Amino acid sequence: MALTEIVFFSIFLMFTLQPSTSVEVCPVLCGTQLIRFPFRLNTQPGRCGYPRLDLSCKNETHAILTLPFSGGFTVVNIDYTFQNIWIEDPDSCAPRRILQGLNLAGTPFDLLEPRSYTFFNCSSASSTVPKLAEAKLISCLSGKDFSVVAIPTERLDLPASLSTSCSEMAKVLLPLSLSDWSDPGDGFILTWNEPDCKLCESRAGTCMFKNDTGTDVGCSGGFNDVNKDENWVYVITEAIFNLLLRSPSIN
């Protein structure tokens, strides 16, 4: 192969191995929430986001995450670096939704630091609420004459902590909330593992599909602009150009 052909072939490789730039025009605002890869709005082209990470934009003000078996939740914040999404019930009572059955089947999401809680319905709100420090009053489920509380299951000491007027409702796994459940109605946090963009995000890069087909992702820009898989192309290309500069003629 002639030296000129090697040069052009190397340049071709260098550019074809770059991540697809199609997602660069995809970031969009829904209210004040920035939606970008790996998420996309369901009105955008499919390649704007990763499969199963679709959101909708309600009234152009609130991003909505719809779980197939649990319905829609309002997106409060997306942490792209740590791959967490904070969601809340539109009616401000996430515990009710969880008690109804939070089903993450068919989604890429998992609970963030799940912990087992036991819910109790206690009559006479003022006198029989459990006194454990970790007992959480669920105000959105409570009424004038009763209180609903959630207690970490491993902290339960029935004789010492519960009144006889408290009846068990259910045991459920709850994800960590930003307020550590000081106000459980504020929602909770889910996390996702695929695609894994943590390293790219931590380097202030842009995570995107490598190609116009498939689901392999790469990183563009940031503190380390050149992907490891592409290093050899740049090394070869640089070496060839150096050889050209030193060569008296090219056949």
Buried (B, 14 or more C-beta within 10 A) or exposed (E): EEBEEBBEBBBEBBEEBBBBEBBBEBBBEBBEBEBBBBBBBEEBEEBBBBEEBBBBBBEEEBBBBEBEEBBBBBBBBBEBEEBBBBBBBBEBBBBBBBBEEBEBEEBBBEBBEEBEBBBBBBBEBEEBBBEBEBBBBBBBBBEEEBBBBBBBEEBBEEEEBBBEEBEEBEEBEBBBBBEEBEBBBBBBBBBBEBBEBBEBBEBEBBBBBBBEEEEEBBBBBBEEEEBEEBEEBBEBBEEBEEEEEEEEEEE
